[in-house]
Amino acid sequence: MQIAAFLLAVLLPSTIAAQIDSLVSGALARSRTPAFSVAVLQKGRVVFAKGYGTRNLKTHSPADDNTRYAIGSATKEFTAALILQLISEGRLHQNSLVQQFFPGFDRHIRIADLLRQTSGLADYNTAEFIVRSFPAEIPGHVRTDAVIREIGRLPLHFMPGSQFEYSNSNYFLLGFVAERVTGKPIGSLLHDRIFGPLKMNSTGLDTGLGADEAQGYTLTDVGPVPIPQFDSHLTLAAGGLRSSASDLAHWNAALFNLPRFHRLLKEMTAPVELPAGRSPYGEGLFAYNYGAQTVGWHDGTVAGYKAMDVLAYPSGVAVIVLANADTAPSPILASQIRALLLPLEGPPDVSLLNARPTWWSRVIAALVVFGAIAAGGALSRHFWRRARSL
């Protein structure tokens, strides 16, 4: 349910609320994104949550703070938190080798290397990999064992632990590490350990288009084109979650206020020192220090959706921006809103500011448009033949 306007007026100064409205309305118009859902925390509590625009252009359904979106790589926050929980319980060790969980995976890569994006593993989320592992990655028929095997065959880009390089392969594998340690599927683990206790009832790996779902779009020259629902099995622990702005606000509030989760936040944003200097990535979050403030963030892009979650402590400021277009400027918008509440001196806290869709989004969009044109052509030929036969 949308938070009542009078409550927002109490929790957030009307001038700042109006500025947020102006920023989001401007982004809607400029980017032609159908919908944004935004949540803001200040001093560790939710002070603003609101939807803008239309979550489904076909049904003209408005977006609100409970509208569900695919959040892409923001999923990695939760995967990292799960792995760190297992490590704290002694069921897993940061120096455990990945090969003990995947027979035939002949790589000297540690769990810590996967968490910190320092494994050297090439990213499996590329056109080349999809073509090579096809049909293991057909949406709806993903064969994860074949995908893992193909990841194991990828050449290392560098010696594990020596450099930072963002790769979805790392977190895809971490999800299966958690499954092998516990004997439970990744979706159940995340629900039982995080989503259930925090009452994040809109968050999960399901891919159905339910009543509160935002239809995903990609922007083309003919306007926003609807995208088939993203198959979470393509990315799972690396980027398969769907969530809402309100649920992610619950998550950030827990990271700020609940001791067992705040400990995880400190681990996720702890500095990772490499031979060439400090890494921009912690364990599940990009992380930077601005004087006394530690800023952690993660964006996410999958076909039809763009997400951003940025939080800072000890101030307790957080901003979540979810959108139902993979071309949406969610990272820029989140950074602009954060600056209203917490101006920071120094380099920008968002280094992935481009709003370009992934290659996969473009492929799907092209297939959708091509399919529509082909279907239209087939219908035209059918009716033309019928007309000639009369």
C-alpha positions as CSV (number, residue, x, y, z in Angstrom):
1,M,0.0,0.0,0.0
2,Q,1.2,3.5,-0.8
3,I,2.4,5.3,2.3
4,A,-0.2,8.0,3.3
5,A,0.7,11.5,2.1
6,F,0.2,13.0,5.6
7,L,2.7,10.5,7.1
8,L,5.3,11.4,4.4
9,A,4.9,15.1,5.3
10,V,5.8,14.3,8.9
11,L,8.7,12.1,8.0
12,L,10.3,14.1,5.2
13,P,10.3,17.9,4.7
14,S,7.8,18.9,2.0
15,T,10.6,20.7,0.1
16,I,12.7,17.6,-0.2
17,A,9.6,15.5,-1.1
18,A,8.8,18.0,-3.8
19,Q,12.3,17.9,-5.1
20,I,12.2,14.1,-5.3
21,D,8.9,14.4,-7.2
22,S,10.5,16.8,-9.6
23,L,13.6,14.7,-10.2
24,V,11.5,11.5,-10.8
25,S,9.0,13.3,-13.0
26,G,11.8,14.7,-15.1
27,A,13.4,11.3,-15.4
28,L,10.1,9.8,-16.5
29,A,9.7,12.3,-19.3
30,R,13.3,12.4,-20.5
31,S,14.0,8.7,-20.5
32,R,10.5,7.6,-21.6
33,T,10.6,5.0,-18.8
34,P,7.0,3.8,-18.1
35,A,7.4,3.6,-14.3
36,F,9.7,4.2,-11.3
37,S,9.2,3.1,-7.7
38,V,11.3,5.0,-5.1
39,A,12.0,4.5,-1.4
40,V,14.1,6.7,0.8
41,L,15.5,6.1,4.3
42,Q,16.9,8.7,6.7
43,K,18.5,7.9,10.0
44,G,17.8,4.3,9.3
45,R,14.0,4.6,8.9
46,V,11.8,4.8,5.8
47,V,10.7,8.4,5.2
48,F,9.5,8.3,1.7
49,A,8.0,5.6,-0.6
50,K,6.1,6.2,-3.8
51,G,5.4,5.0,-7.3
52,Y,5.4,7.1,-10.5
53,G,4.1,6.3,-13.9
54,T,2.5,3.1,-15.3
55,R,3.7,-0.4,-14.4
56,N,1.8,-1.9,-17.4
57,L,1.1,0.2,-20.5
58,K,-1.5,-2.4,-21.7
59,T,-3.6,-2.3,-18.5
60,H,-2.7,1.3,-17.6
61,S,-2.0,0.1,-14.1
62,P,-0.2,2.7,-11.9
63,A,3.0,1.9,-10.1
64,D,3.3,2.2,-6.3
65,D,5.9,1.3,-3.7
66,N,4.8,-2.3,-3.6
67,T,5.1,-2.8,-7.4
68,R,7.5,-5.7,-8.2
69,Y,10.4,-5.4,-10.5
70,A,13.3,-7.7,-11.5
71,I,16.3,-6.2,-9.7
72,G,19.1,-7.9,-11.6
73,S,22.5,-7.8,-10.0
74,A,21.2,-6.1,-6.9
75,T,20.5,-9.8,-6.0
76,K,24.2,-10.1,-5.2
77,E,23.7,-8.2,-2.0
78,F,21.5,-11.0,-0.7
79,T,23.7,-13.8,-2.0
80,A,26.7,-12.2,-0.2
81,A,24.7,-11.9,3.0
82,L,23.7,-15.5,2.8
83,I,27.3,-16.7,2.2
84,L,28.6,-14.5,5.1
85,Q,26.0,-16.0,7.4
86,L,27.1,-19.5,6.5
87,I,30.8,-18.5,7.1
88,S,29.9,-17.0,10.5
89,E,28.2,-20.3,11.4
90,G,31.3,-22.2,10.6
91,R,29.6,-24.1,7.7
92,L,31.8,-22.5,5.1
93,H,35.2,-20.8,5.1
94,Q,36.4,-17.9,3.0
95,N,39.5,-19.8,2.1
96,S,37.5,-22.9,1.0
97,L,38.3,-23.8,-2.6
98,V,35.5,-23.7,-5.1
99,Q,36.6,-27.0,-6.7
100,Q,35.6,-28.9,-3.6
101,F,32.0,-28.0,-4.4
102,F,32.2,-28.6,-8.2
103,P,33.9,-31.9,-9.3
104,G,36.1,-31.3,-12.3
105,F,36.3,-27.5,-11.6
106,D,40.1,-27.4,-11.7
107,R,40.7,-23.9,-10.5
108,H,42.4,-22.6,-7.4
109,I,39.7,-20.1,-6.6
110,R,38.6,-19.4,-3.0
111,I,35.1,-18.5,-1.8
112,A,36.5,-15.1,-0.9
113,D,37.6,-14.6,-4.5
114,L,34.0,-15.2,-5.7
115,L,32.6,-12.8,-3.0
116,R,35.0,-10.0,-3.9
117,Q,34.9,-10.4,-7.7
118,T,38.6,-11.2,-7.7
119,S,38.4,-14.8,-9.1
120,G,39.6,-14.0,-12.6
121,L,36.7,-16.0,-14.0
122,A,35.3,-14.6,-17.3
123,D,31.6,-13.4,-17.2
124,Y,29.2,-16.0,-18.5
125,N,26.7,-13.3,-19.2
126,T,27.9,-12.7,-22.8
127,A,26.7,-13.4,-26.2
128,E,29.7,-15.7,-26.9
129,F,29.0,-17.8,-23.8
130,I,25.3,-18.1,-24.6
131,V,26.0,-19.2,-28.1
132,R,28.6,-21.8,-26.9
133,S,26.4,-23.2,-24.1
134,F,23.1,-23.2,-26.1
135,P,20.7,-24.9,-25.6
136,A,21.7,-25.1,-21.9
137,E,20.5,-21.5,-21.5
138,I,17.1,-21.6,-23.3
139,P,14.7,-19.6,-21.1
140,G,12.4,-22.0,-19.3
141,H,14.8,-24.9,-19.9
142,V,18.0,-23.7,-18.2
143,R,20.4,-26.6,-17.4
144,T,22.4,-25.2,-14.6
145,D,24.8,-28.1,-14.4
146,A,25.8,-27.5,-18.1
147,V,26.2,-23.8,-17.4
148,I,28.5,-24.5,-14.4
149,R,30.5,-26.9,-16.5
150,E,30.9,-24.3,-19.2
151,I,32.0,-21.6,-16.6
152,G,34.6,-24.0,-15.5
153,R,36.0,-24.2,-19.0
154,L,36.3,-20.4,-19.3
155,P,39.9,-19.1,-19.3
156,L,41.0,-17.1,-16.3
157,H,41.7,-13.4,-17.0
158,F,44.2,-13.2,-14.2
159,M,45.5,-15.0,-11.1
160,P,42.7,-15.4,-8.5
161,G,42.9,-12.8,-5.8
162,S,45.2,-10.4,-7.7
163,Q,42.7,-8.1,-9.4
164,F,39.1,-6.9,-9.4
165,E,36.9,-7.7,-12.4
166,Y,33.2,-7.8,-12.1
167,S,31.8,-11.2,-13.3
168,N,28.3,-12.7,-12.9
169,S,30.0,-16.1,-12.9
170,N,31.2,-15.5,-9.4
171,Y,27.8,-15.1,-7.8
172,F,26.1,-17.6,-10.0
173,L,28.5,-20.2,-8.5
174,L,28.1,-18.9,-5.0
175,G,24.4,-19.7,-5.1
176,F,25.2,-23.3,-5.8
177,V,27.9,-23.4,-3.1
178,A,25.2,-22.4,-0.6
179,E,23.0,-25.1,-1.9
180,R,25.7,-27.8,-1.6
181,V,26.5,-26.7,2.0
182,T,22.9,-26.7,3.2
183,G,21.1,-29.1,0.9
184,K,18.4,-26.5,0.3
185,P,17.6,-24.6,-2.9
186,I,18.8,-21.0,-3.1
187,G,15.3,-19.6,-3.2
188,S,14.4,-21.3,0.0
189,L,17.6,-20.3,1.7
190,L,17.1,-16.6,0.9
191,H,13.5,-16.8,2.1
192,D,14.1,-18.6,5.3
193,R,17.2,-16.6,6.3
194,I,16.3,-13.1,5.0
195,F,13.0,-12.5,3.3
196,G,10.8,-14.3,5.8
197,P,12.3,-12.8,9.0
198,L,12.3,-9.3,7.5
199,K,8.7,-9.7,6.1
200,M,9.9,-9.1,2.6
201,N,6.8,-10.7,1.1
202,S,7.3,-9.4,-2.4
203,T,10.8,-10.7,-2.9
204,G,11.8,-14.0,-4.5
205,L,13.1,-15.8,-7.5
206,D,9.6,-16.4,-9.0
207,T,9.1,-15.1,-12.5
208,G,5.3,-15.0,-12.9
209,L,3.6,-11.8,-13.9
210,G,1.2,-11.4,-10.9
211,A,-1.1,-8.6,-9.9
212,D,1.6,-6.3,-8.5
213,E,4.2,-7.0,-11.2
214,A,5.6,-4.3,-13.5
215,Q,5.8,-5.3,-17.1
216,G,9.4,-4.9,-18.4
217,Y,10.2,-2.7,-21.4
218,T,13.1,-1.7,-23.6
219,L,13.2,1.6,-25.4
220,T,13.3,1.5,-29.2
221,D,12.7,4.1,-31.9
222,V,9.0,3.1,-31.9
223,G,8.7,3.6,-28.2
224,P,8.8,1.2,-25.2
225,V,8.5,-2.4,-26.3
226,P,7.3,-5.0,-23.8
227,I,9.8,-7.7,-23.0
228,P,8.9,-11.4,-22.2
229,Q,9.3,-12.0,-18.5
230,F,12.9,-12.6,-17.4
231,D,13.7,-16.2,-16.5
232,S,15.3,-16.1,-13.1
233,H,17.1,-19.5,-13.8
234,L,19.3,-17.6,-16.2
235,T,21.0,-15.8,-13.4
236,L,19.7,-17.1,-10.0
237,A,22.0,-15.9,-7.2
238,A,23.8,-13.5,-9.6
239,G,20.7,-11.6,-10.6
240,G,17.4,-13.5,-10.5
241,L,15.4,-11.8,-7.8
242,R,12.3,-9.7,-8.1
243,S,11.4,-7.2,-5.4
244,S,9.7,-4.0,-4.6
245,A,10.9,-0.6,-3.3
246,S,9.2,-1.2,0.0
247,D,10.8,-4.6,0.5
248,L,14.3,-3.2,-0.3
249,A,13.6,-0.4,2.2
250,H,13.0,-3.1,4.8
251,W,16.3,-4.7,3.8
252,N,18.2,-1.5,4.1
253,A,16.5,-0.7,7.5
254,A,17.7,-4.1,8.8
255,L,21.2,-3.4,7.6
256,F,21.2,-0.2,9.5
257,N,19.4,-1.2,12.7
258,L,19.5,-4.9,13.4
259,P,22.9,-5.9,14.9
260,R,23.1,-9.3,13.1
261,F,22.4,-7.6,9.7
262,H,24.5,-4.4,10.5
263,R,27.5,-6.8,11.1
264,L,26.9,-8.2,7.6
265,L,26.7,-4.6,6.1
266,K,30.1,-3.8,7.6
267,E,31.6,-7.0,6.1
268,M,30.0,-6.3,2.7
269,T,31.5,-2.9,2.6
270,A,34.9,-3.6,4.3
271,P,37.9,-2.5,2.2
272,V,39.5,-5.2,0.0
273,E,43.1,-4.4,-0.6
274,L,44.7,-5.8,-3.8
275,P,48.3,-5.5,-5.1
276,A,47.3,-2.5,-7.2
277,G,45.4,-0.8,-4.4
278,R,41.9,-0.8,-2.9
279,S,39.2,-2.6,-4.9
280,P,36.0,-0.7,-5.6
281,Y,34.0,-3.8,-4.6
282,G,33.6,-5.2,-1.1
283,E,31.6,-8.4,-0.7
284,G,28.3,-8.1,-2.5
285,L,28.4,-4.3,-2.6
286,F,30.5,-1.6,-4.4
287,A,31.9,0.4,-1.5
288,Y,33.6,3.7,-1.0
289,N,34.5,5.9,2.0
290,Y,33.7,9.7,2.1
291,G,35.2,11.0,5.3
292,A,33.2,9.4,8.1
293,Q,30.6,8.0,5.7
294,T,30.8,4.5,4.1
295,V,28.7,4.3,1.0
296,G,27.6,0.9,-0.4
297,W,25.6,0.3,-3.6
298,H,24.6,-2.1,-6.3
299,D,22.7,-1.6,-9.5
300,G,21.0,-4.2,-11.6
301,T,20.0,-4.5,-15.2
302,V,18.1,-7.4,-16.9
303,A,15.8,-7.5,-19.9
304,G,13.1,-4.9,-19.2
305,Y,14.3,-3.6,-15.8
306,K,16.9,-1.3,-14.2
307,A,17.4,-1.1,-10.4
308,M,19.6,0.8,-8.0
309,D,20.2,0.5,-4.2
310,V,22.5,3.0,-2.5
311,L,23.0,3.3,1.2
312,A,25.3,5.2,3.6
313,Y,26.2,4.7,7.2
314,P,26.5,5.9,10.0
315,S,24.0,8.5,8.6
316,G,21.4,5.8,7.8
317,V,20.5,7.3,4.4
318,A,19.4,5.0,1.7
319,V,17.8,5.4,-1.7
320,I,16.1,2.7,-3.8
321,V,15.0,3.3,-7.4
322,L,13.4,0.6,-9.4
323,A,12.2,1.0,-13.0
324,N,10.5,-1.2,-15.7
325,A,12.8,-0.3,-18.5
326,D,16.3,-1.5,-19.0
327,T,17.2,1.9,-20.4
328,A,16.1,3.8,-17.3
329,P,18.6,6.1,-15.5
330,S,18.0,4.5,-12.1
331,P,21.6,4.8,-10.9
332,I,21.7,8.6,-11.7
333,L,18.3,9.2,-10.2
334,A,19.3,7.4,-7.0
335,S,22.5,9.4,-6.7
336,Q,20.6,12.7,-7.2
337,I,18.1,11.9,-4.5
338,R,20.8,10.7,-2.1
339,A,22.5,14.1,-2.7
340,L,19.4,15.9,-1.4
341,L,19.7,14.2,1.9
342,L,23.4,13.6,2.2
343,P,25.8,15.7,0.1
344,L,29.2,14.0,-0.2
345,E,32.5,15.5,-1.1
346,G,34.8,13.4,-3.4
347,P,34.4,11.2,-6.4
348,P,30.9,10.1,-7.5
349,D,29.5,7.2,-5.5
350,V,28.1,5.6,-8.7
351,S,30.6,4.5,-11.3
352,L,28.2,2.6,-13.4
353,L,26.1,5.6,-14.5
354,N,25.4,4.5,-18.0
355,A,21.8,3.5,-18.6
356,R,22.5,1.3,-21.6
357,P,20.6,-2.0,-21.8
358,T,22.5,-5.3,-21.8
359,W,23.1,-7.1,-25.1
360,W,20.5,-9.7,-23.9
361,S,17.9,-6.9,-23.6
362,R,18.6,-5.8,-27.1
363,V,18.4,-9.3,-28.5
364,I,15.0,-10.0,-26.9
365,A,13.7,-6.6,-28.0
366,A,14.8,-7.2,-31.5
367,L,13.2,-10.7,-31.5
368,V,9.9,-9.2,-30.1
369,V,9.8,-6.5,-32.8
370,F,10.8,-9.0,-35.5
371,G,8.2,-11.4,-34.4
372,A,5.5,-8.7,-34.5
373,I,6.5,-7.7,-38.0
374,A,6.7,-11.3,-39.1
375,A,3.3,-12.1,-37.6
376,G,1.8,-9.0,-39.2
377,G,3.3,-10.0,-42.6
378,A,1.9,-13.5,-42.3
379,L,-1.6,-12.2,-41.5
380,S,-1.5,-9.8,-44.4
381,R,-0.5,-12.6,-46.8
382,H,-3.2,-14.8,-45.3
383,F,-6.0,-12.2,-45.9
384,W,-4.6,-11.3,-49.3
385,R,-4.8,-15.0,-50.4
386,R,-8.3,-15.3,-49.1
387,A,-9.4,-12.1,-50.9
388,R,-7.9,-13.4,-54.1
389,S,-9.8,-16.7,-53.7
390,L,-13.2,-15.0,-53.4
